[in-house]
């Protein structure tokens, strides 16, 4: 799949604990895909395996048909944000991006282009230590965009953003998808996900619960995304709204 992400039988075990269990799904170009699950569902572990930071126990994760380690120019293929705290607080935003561009062999003019795209042009000369969490999220997204990649992998990009920042992020992600890029984002902000994504992948307990169009998921039972998420991720025999144990249905 050109520019897409393919997850095939992906599994990660730590001793006797299985963090990710035989995940199989695809992330398509030209759409925004939300990667959803409760805490401990295996989302971050999966994203780290996609990016070659963790070695799978079994299965494979491919970006544009190759493992991350086999990409010749990874920064030009995939941009990633796994946390918003990886910046020296004494550096100015623009200088942080200039260092990353130089290290990655990327054109210096990309720095101002990405700062403008994520709405940080006016704060480019401020030191990162004075940035809010939302501004650091924007800086992380700017760093992911430096190589003009065809694939974006974003872990909780909406964390710390105010409503205006979320609306801006939504516009940026939709614009990237409209350009034919692959956008995979994890998030706990289901109300924002419902306004942003085209497709969703839902995991719980390291296993796949749903992968497909958001519209089909919510239309199937006339549910909101939140209601469908709670239903799919609740443990068998529990009420998804309260967590209380329920008796199995009889009939």
Buried (B, 14 or more C-beta within 10 A) or exposed (E): BEBBBBBBEBBBBEEEEBBBBBBEBBBBBBBBBBBBBBEEBBBBBBBBBBBBEBEBBEBEBBBBEEBBEEBEEBBBBBBBBBEBEEBEEEBBBBBBBBBBBEEBEBEEEBBBBBBEBBBBBEBBEBBBEEBEEBBBBBBBBBBBBBBBBBBBBBBBBBBBBEEEBBBBBBEBBBEBBEEEBBBBBBBBBBEBBBEBBBBBBBBBBBBBBBBEBBEEBBEEEEBEBBBBBBBBBBEEEEEBEEEEEEEEEEE
